[in-house]
Amino acid sequence: MTATVEQSAHNSLRDAAGAAAKPGLRAPHHCGQAMQLAAWEAIHPEWVCGCGFRLDSGPAARNSGRILATAGEVERLQWELDRAQEDLRAAILAGAADGMDVQALAFAAGATMPEIRRTLSLPVRA
């Protein structure tokens, strides 16, 4: 029985490591960074975040790991979108400071004139 449990754990670790190495699959993310696969015990592989968060990678956690990995990817993309929106806002403010009118700003940004007016009325972040 022990050999079966250890073999199963070994296979689970190998499968998790293999999944992390495949180009189409990614390690789960936590705190905005990819987690590392670690085996604290021979029969207990886990995904570990630098902050200390651990995700069991055993058979019972396969769906949880996939969900966490996908949620992490969504979070990463949200951060990327936030940065892109801030860059767009900075570009709109620079264009306005250089004398572009609202209609030209809206055309260049692919936005409506009310969206540009709203962007221009927001307080500048430090």
Secondary structure, DSSP 8 states (H G I E B T S, - for coil): -HHHHHHHHHHHHHHHHHHHHSTT----EETTEE-EEEEEETTEEEEE-TTS-EEE-SGGGHHHHHHHHHHHHHHHHHHHHHHHHHHHHHHHHHHHHTT--HHHHHHHHT--HHHHHHHHHS----
